[in-house]
């Protein structure tokens, strides 16, 4: 789980991942690393979408994986599409 979260943090910091979902960003903002080093949702919060997004980032980074893009025909049909691009390729 730690590796997944690390990959997601890197993707967020480098603007490589995006989501139009306010709920995803709400959960990300309430995702904490506890005193013992475990990563989890803050008490009373959820982390399902954080882990889902982390899994998508990990899958997109695999050799030979098709990159998820937030543009083009599919994104126009799917307004809640997630996008992953190589780090540092999106304008800040």
GULOKE-750812 format. One line per 5 residues: number of its first residue (from 1); for each residue x, y, z of C-alpha. Coordinates in Angstrom, 1 decimal. Layout:
! residues N
NUM) X/Y/Z ~ ...
This chain:
! residues 92
1) 0.0/0.0/0.0 ~ 2.8/2.4/0.8 ~ 4.3/2.1/-2.7 ~ 0.9/2.8/-4.2 ~ 0.5/5.9/-2.1
6) 4.0/7.1/-2.9 ~ 3.3/6.7/-6.6 ~ 0.1/8.7/-6.3 ~ 1.8/11.4/-4.3 ~ 4.5/11.7/-7.0
11) 1.8/11.9/-9.7 ~ -0.1/14.6/-7.9 ~ 3.0/16.6/-7.2 ~ 4.1/16.5/-10.8 ~ 0.7/17.2/-12.2
16) 0.6/13.8/-13.9 ~ -2.8/12.8/-12.7 ~ -6.1/14.7/-12.8 ~ -9.7/14.1/-11.9 ~ -12.8/16.2/-12.2
21) -14.2/14.6/-9.1 ~ -14.3/16.9/-6.0 ~ -14.8/13.8/-3.9 ~ -11.5/12.3/-5.0 ~ -9.7/15.5/-4.0
26) -11.6/15.7/-0.7 ~ -10.5/12.1/0.2 ~ -6.9/12.9/-0.8 ~ -7.0/15.9/1.4 ~ -8.1/13.8/4.4
31) -5.6/11.0/3.7 ~ -3.0/10.9/6.4 ~ 0.2/9.1/7.5 ~ -0.1/8.1/11.1 ~ 2.5/8.2/13.8
36) 3.4/4.6/13.1 ~ 3.9/5.3/9.4 ~ 0.7/3.7/8.1 ~ -1.3/5.6/5.5 ~ -5.0/5.7/5.9
41) -8.1/7.9/5.9 ~ -8.4/10.4/8.8 ~ -10.7/9.1/11.6 ~ -14.3/9.2/10.3 ~ -13.2/9.6/6.7
46) -12.9/7.2/3.7 ~ -10.0/6.4/1.4 ~ -11.6/4.2/-1.2 ~ -11.2/6.7/-4.0 ~ -7.6/7.5/-3.0
51) -6.6/3.8/-3.2 ~ -8.6/3.5/-6.5 ~ -6.7/6.5/-8.0 ~ -3.4/5.1/-6.7 ~ -4.1/1.8/-8.4
56) -4.9/3.6/-11.7 ~ -1.6/5.5/-11.5 ~ 0.3/2.2/-10.8 ~ -1.4/0.5/-13.7 ~ -0.7/3.4/-16.1
61) 3.0/3.3/-15.2 ~ 3.4/-0.4/-16.1 ~ 5.6/-1.2/-19.1 ~ 3.5/-1.5/-22.2 ~ 0.4/0.0/-20.6
66) -1.8/2.2/-22.7 ~ -1.7/5.6/-21.2 ~ -5.0/7.1/-19.9 ~ -5.5/10.4/-21.5 ~ -7.9/13.1/-20.5
71) -8.5/14.4/-24.0 ~ -10.0/13.2/-27.2 ~ -13.2/11.5/-28.0 ~ -13.4/9.2/-24.9 ~ -12.9/12.1/-22.5
76) -15.7/14.0/-24.3 ~ -18.1/11.0/-23.8 ~ -16.9/10.3/-20.2 ~ -17.0/13.6/-18.2 ~ -15.7/11.9/-15.1
81) -12.6/10.5/-16.9 ~ -9.3/10.3/-15.0 ~ -6.1/11.3/-16.8 ~ -2.6/10.2/-16.3 ~ 0.3/11.6/-18.2
86) 4.0/11.2/-17.8 ~ 5.2/13.4/-14.9 ~ 6.0/17.0/-15.7 ~ 4.2/16.9/-19.1 ~ 1.2/19.0/-18.0
91) 1.3/22.7/-17.8 ~ 1.4/24.0/-14.2
